[in-house]
Amino acid sequence: MSVRQGLLAMTLASALALAVSPAMSQTLRYANQGELKSLDPYTLNESTTHAHLGHVYEGLVERDKDLKIIPALAESWEIPEPTRWRFHLRKGVKFHNGDPFTADDVVFSAERVRAQGSNLQNRLPADAKVVKVDDYTVDFVLSSPNPILHGQWDVWYIMDKKWAEANNAVAPTPVAATTPSYASLHENGTGPFTIESHQPGVKTVFKANPNYWKKPEHNLKEIIFTPIASDATRVAALLSGEVDVIEPVPIQDIQRVNASPNATVLSGPELRTIFIGMDESRDELLFSNIKGKNPFKDIRVREAFYKAIDVELIKNRVMRGLSTPSALMVAPELYPLSKEFTRPKFDLDGAKKLLTEAGYPDGFEVTMDCPNDRYVNDAAICQAVVGMLARIGVKVNLLAQPKAQYFAKVLKPGGYKTSFFMLGWTPATMDSQNVLHDIMGCRDDPKDPNRGEANLGGYCNKQVDALTDQILVEPDANKRNLLIKQAFEIANKDYAYIPLHQQALAWGVSKKVKLVQRADNQVLLYWATKQEE
């Protein structure tokens, strides 16, 4: 064999080795219990939706594998004065249709995300001015200092102004929209994947973006996402190899998946707090047999509900030990003084006595809104709460439905149409101020219309709001933590909400797949690698 023939043989061997190596592009099949309804990135402020759309859209910043904020569409930023942030944009980035990314898109996205119908209006203060300095520089001018302004911008995805205008998609698509918009059925982001096809609630096919501005960290050619609501069907699909990744693995199936030859469970603590809320704002509940007044305006009723719910029983029976009961509306990993708070003890007799004192010796009737495909064992938790409240004479009519219908009803765009509900919350800033502002903030603040955006029950205490505003601008960490403590103490005394627990993460993953699990429970497959089929 000549040298030339030898080299040719080596080249062919190398090519064949590459062709069958794990580095070759793969198809990854992913199933979640919930659906992906809308591709409009401003329709729904929900982690799973953000994760789906994070494959195709990007923000000025992103969070890395450890949730640290790092540059994305912005290369860098600085705060030249306390009320001005300056962002330097990345050059040479193109949207999927070939349009160049510029400052015009950032200014447009800033207006669109705050427009009526958006469920992400709190990403930017309503009075913030977004100023184009030049094609690749944008200033955000604030009315007061905000040291964590960009803390939730990893899921404020930047949209193409030209594309939105050309397709009549300037206005965001509300979560309660009954007819789809162009932006809800099509995408045009800058991210590592494009969407080849989208059948809402049925299947979405993502394709690797060959023109992505960054070197890919995955080896996928496509992701096929299919919602599978049934726990048993979802687990069976993983164990049979029909899908490669599922989220979540039902708690009762964790051992079975771990014992299987071809899949395993990635588990860890999650930063999401699951809690129960009540309508504390309306003069009469929308869904109750009590007319002419609102029982939840009486603190004794709220305290009774709190004391009637046994979180240890929920932990042991419903969650099979895989939850951490919480006295606060924020995970202990996100607040160093959380250990100084304890829950009021479960007290059935005390709860009955409080209800009697409040004028409801025989209890009353109320409807509870609950998703059945969003959180770990969500409908089962709500069913447990129904049984617990029955013991103090309260008849709870459970309305458990898929998250698309649930969120369309209970969120701000749907008019907060709920009397009693369960919700989960991971603060997008990874900070208590987000919880105090978005979940506990008064909804009637003319200076800050985004305050209380996810405050479904309308809880309001102006002292909490004043402390929240101080917390935002306080640079000293110790002082700031004490201000947070004060605010949580006030809300706890008000029985503003009933925190239940932080759930555990449980993803089912094929042994052919390597995946990064972040504590915010976003399944981000642009970090996934899969061995050859």
VENKA-V730883 format. One record per residue. PHI is phi in radians with two decimals (NA if undefined). D_CENTER is the distance of its C-alpha to the mean C-alpha in Angstrom with 2 decimals. Layout:
# VENKA-V730883
PHI	D_CENTER
PHI	D_CENTER
This chain:
# VENKA-V730883
NA	62.23
-1.26	62.22
-1.02	59.82
-1.13	58.30
-1.15	57.90
-1.10	56.43
-1.09	53.84
-1.11	53.02
-1.09	52.66
-1.11	50.36
-1.09	48.24
-1.12	48.03
-1.11	47.16
-1.09	44.39
-1.09	43.04
-1.14	43.18
-1.08	41.45
-1.12	38.62
-1.13	38.45
-1.96	37.75
-1.41	35.79
-1.07	32.14
-1.33	31.50
-1.18	32.16
-1.13	29.39
-2.22	27.78
-1.71	25.86
-1.94	22.75
-1.84	21.70
-2.22	18.20
-2.24	17.30
-2.19	14.18
-1.22	14.61
-1.88	12.69
-1.61	13.88
-1.90	13.15
-1.47	14.87
-2.02	14.81
-1.57	15.18
-1.22	15.12
-1.23	12.36
-1.91	12.51
-1.36	12.39
-2.45	8.90
-1.51	6.09
-2.55	3.48
-1.01	2.36
-1.15	5.94
-1.13	7.29
-1.02	6.69
-1.13	8.34
-0.96	10.99
-1.32	11.83
-1.19	11.92
-1.37	15.02
-2.06	16.80
-1.95	15.63
-2.42	15.68
-1.77	15.37
-1.12	18.26
-2.17	16.77
-2.48	14.63
-1.92	13.79
-1.44	16.22
-1.13	16.28
-1.82	16.52
1.23	13.73
-1.44	16.62
-1.28	16.57
-2.36	19.11
-1.10	20.70
-2.36	19.62
-1.24	21.13
-1.72	22.63
-1.31	25.19
-2.84	25.58
-2.72	25.43
-2.60	27.43
-2.05	27.89
-1.15	31.53
-2.59	31.55
-0.96	29.23
-1.91	28.04
-2.37	27.91
-1.92	25.60
-2.05	27.05
-1.96	25.18
-1.75	27.32
-1.48	26.01
-1.31	26.55
-1.57	29.62
1.46	30.29
-1.47	26.78
-2.13	26.93
-1.22	24.62
-1.06	24.98
-1.55	27.82
1.73	29.69
-1.12	29.10
-1.28	29.10
-1.48	26.13
-2.45	27.51
-1.06	26.98
-1.03	27.40
-1.23	24.08
-1.20	22.31
-1.08	24.22
-1.08	23.48
-1.14	19.70
-1.15	19.85
-1.27	21.71
-1.15	19.70
-1.21	16.26
-1.74	18.10
-1.39	20.06
-1.04	20.19
1.77	17.86
-1.30	14.95
-1.73	11.73
-2.14	11.13
-1.08	14.53
-1.38	13.71
-1.16	13.26
-2.39	17.05
-0.98	19.59
-1.03	21.38
-1.69	24.70
-1.21	23.89
-1.73	26.34
-1.91	25.39
-2.04	28.71
-1.37	29.79
-1.47	32.30
-2.68	33.17
-1.05	31.66
-2.26	29.70
-2.46	29.18
-2.32	26.99
-1.83	27.24
-1.95	24.76
-1.81	27.07
-1.89	25.79
-1.48	27.68
-2.62	26.94
-1.05	25.84
-2.57	22.17
-1.20	22.03
-2.04	18.24
-0.89	18.09
-1.59	16.44
-1.11	13.97
-2.12	10.89
-1.49	12.81
-1.11	11.66
-1.99	9.25
-1.63	12.02
-1.49	13.89
-1.50	17.64
-1.89	19.53
-1.47	23.25
-1.02	25.24
-1.07	28.23
-1.13	26.44
-1.10	24.58
-1.16	27.92
-1.18	29.86
-1.95	27.67
0.95	27.36
-2.13	23.61
-1.17	23.82
-1.46	22.05
-1.16	18.34
-1.56	17.90
-1.14	16.84
-1.09	14.56
-1.57	17.79
-1.03	19.99
-1.65	22.57
-2.09	23.83
-1.24	21.91
-1.66	22.38
-1.06	23.43
-1.22	20.12
-1.42	18.28
-1.94	20.71
-2.36	21.37
-2.26	19.86
-2.66	21.59
-1.73	19.63
-2.03	21.02
-1.35	19.04
-1.25	20.51
-2.27	20.36
-1.91	21.52
-1.87	21.04
-1.39	24.41
-2.66	23.70
-2.47	21.06
-1.93	21.90
-0.92	19.08
1.38	18.36
-2.09	21.02
-2.83	20.71
-2.29	19.48
-1.95	21.61
-1.77	20.62
-2.06	23.64
-1.04	24.04
-1.44	24.79
-1.21	28.39
-1.87	28.37
-1.11	25.32
-1.26	26.19
-2.01	25.17
-1.21	26.62
-1.07	24.38
-1.90	23.30
-2.10	23.18
-2.22	26.15
-1.69	24.71
-1.67	26.38
-2.76	23.85
-2.14	20.75
-1.94	21.16
-1.73	18.08
-2.29	19.07
-1.28	17.17
-2.25	19.15
-1.22	18.42
-1.26	21.37
-1.01	20.87
-1.11	24.52
-1.18	24.48
-1.12	21.43
-1.15	23.14
-1.07	26.47
-1.12	25.19
-1.19	24.10
-1.16	27.37
-1.48	29.48
1.50	28.03
-1.17	26.95
-2.21	23.42
-1.73	22.59
-2.43	19.02
-2.27	17.26
-2.59	14.04
-1.60	14.46
-1.49	18.10
-1.00	19.28
-0.96	20.60
-1.20	24.09
-1.85	24.21
-1.04	23.29
-1.09	27.01
-1.12	28.08
-1.15	25.79
-1.13	26.92
-1.49	30.49
-1.36	30.35
-1.32	32.15
-2.13	29.59
-2.59	26.06
-2.53	24.38
-1.86	21.29
-1.50	19.16
-2.31	18.09
3.04	17.05
-1.28	15.44
-1.91	11.72
-1.55	10.52
-1.40	8.55
-1.83	11.09
-1.65	12.05
-2.57	14.36
-2.05	16.75
-2.27	17.64
-2.29	20.77
-1.27	22.03
-1.87	24.11
-1.93	24.99
-1.25	26.92
-1.29	30.60
-2.44	30.42
-1.14	27.60
-1.21	26.77
-2.28	26.85
-2.79	29.49
-1.54	33.23
-1.55	33.79
-1.90	35.09
1.48	35.88
-2.75	33.62
-2.11	30.22
-0.98	30.46
-1.28	27.14
-1.28	28.74
-1.57	30.97
-1.04	29.64
-1.17	31.78
-1.21	29.88
-1.11	26.49
-1.14	28.13
-1.07	29.69
-1.07	26.45
-1.01	25.00
-1.32	28.19
-1.50	28.44
-1.72	25.21
-1.66	26.01
-1.22	23.02
-1.19	25.37
-1.16	26.30
-1.08	22.71
-1.06	22.27
-1.38	25.58
-1.59	25.85
-1.46	22.46
-1.67	20.51
0.89	23.77
1.48	23.44
-1.70	20.04
-2.68	18.27
-2.07	18.99
-0.95	20.00
-2.22	18.94
-1.66	20.97
-2.20	18.32
-1.58	14.93
-2.49	13.91
-1.17	14.37
-1.04	17.95
-1.13	17.14
-1.77	15.79
-2.56	18.81
-1.13	22.33
-1.67	23.99
-1.07	21.83
-1.17	24.79
-1.43	26.90
-1.91	25.16
-2.26	26.10
-1.32	25.20
-1.04	28.02
-1.22	29.82
-1.03	29.55
-2.66	32.62
-1.14	33.50
-1.13	36.85
-1.08	35.47
-1.12	32.83
-1.07	35.65
-1.11	37.77
-1.09	35.15
-1.10	34.67
-1.11	38.46
-1.05	38.81
-1.40	36.30
1.73	38.49
-2.23	36.72
-1.08	38.98
-1.81	38.21
1.30	34.50
-2.79	32.98
-2.01	30.82
-2.67	27.23
-1.60	24.59
-1.93	21.24
-1.61	18.23
-2.65	16.00
-1.34	13.86
-2.09	15.74
-2.56	13.61
-2.04	10.05
-1.94	10.61
-1.16	13.66
0.98	16.70
-1.03	15.04
-1.15	18.17
-1.17	20.47
-1.11	19.16
-1.10	19.70
-1.11	23.08
-1.12	24.02
-1.09	23.31
-0.98	25.51
-1.13	28.28
-1.17	28.10
-1.26	28.38
-1.07	31.22
-1.24	33.18
-1.93	33.41
1.56	34.34
-1.59	31.08
-1.64	30.62
-1.80	26.97
-1.60	26.57
-1.47	23.39
-1.97	21.63
-1.77	19.15
-2.55	17.98
-0.97	15.67
-1.04	12.20
-1.05	13.63
-1.25	16.40
-1.04	14.64
-1.16	12.18
-1.07	15.22
-1.47	17.21
-1.62	15.42
-1.38	13.46
-0.93	15.58
-1.07	16.74
-1.60	17.99
1.54	19.81
0.89	18.07
-1.44	20.33
-2.66	19.90
-1.90	22.22
-2.79	20.51
-2.69	17.03
-2.03	14.56
-2.54	10.90
-2.13	8.40
-2.56	6.88
-1.93	6.24
-1.10	8.23
-1.09	7.55
-1.51	11.33
1.03	11.61
-2.57	14.14
-1.07	15.38
-1.03	16.30
-1.10	12.81
-1.12	12.83
-1.14	16.42
-1.45	15.98
-1.49	12.99
-1.72	13.40
-1.93	17.12
-1.28	18.55
-1.11	21.29
-1.45	20.54
-1.91	24.12
-1.53	24.29
-1.14	26.27
-1.37	25.87
-2.45	22.06
-1.13	20.86
-1.53	17.19
-1.10	17.62
1.26	16.13
-1.05	13.96
-1.87	11.70
-1.53	14.90
-1.09	15.60
-1.59	18.80
1.28	20.30
-0.99	21.18
-2.62	23.24
-2.49	25.24
-1.09	26.61
-1.12	27.35
-1.10	23.69
-1.07	23.08
-1.10	26.08
-1.17	24.93
-1.05	21.44
-1.16	23.34
-1.15	25.58
-1.03	22.82
-1.05	21.44
-1.85	24.85
-1.35	26.28
-1.40	26.99
-1.42	28.46
-1.07	25.96
-1.16	28.15
-1.09	28.70
-1.09	25.05
-1.09	24.20
-1.24	26.97
-1.15	25.71
-1.07	22.28
-1.04	24.35
-1.01	26.33
-1.12	23.40
-1.16	21.89
-1.10	25.48
-1.11	25.98
-1.11	22.85
-1.16	23.79
-1.15	27.34
-1.38	26.15
0.86	24.23
-1.07	21.48
-2.47	19.00
-2.05	19.46
-1.17	17.16
-1.82	17.53
-2.90	16.18
-1.72	13.87
-1.41	13.69
-1.67	15.00
-1.34	13.71
-2.63	16.08
-1.90	16.23
-1.63	19.52
-2.32	21.08
-1.03	24.52
-1.22	26.97
-1.48	27.54
-1.98	24.07
-1.93	22.95
-2.49	19.27
-1.62	17.31
-1.90	14.84
-1.64	12.50
-1.25	11.55
-1.56	7.80
1.17	8.25
-1.54	7.87
-1.46	11.19
-1.92	12.94
-1.47	16.35
-1.32	17.99
-1.91	18.90
-1.62	20.37
-2.22	24.11
-2.29	26.02
-1.19	29.69
-1.02	32.06
-1.14	32.23
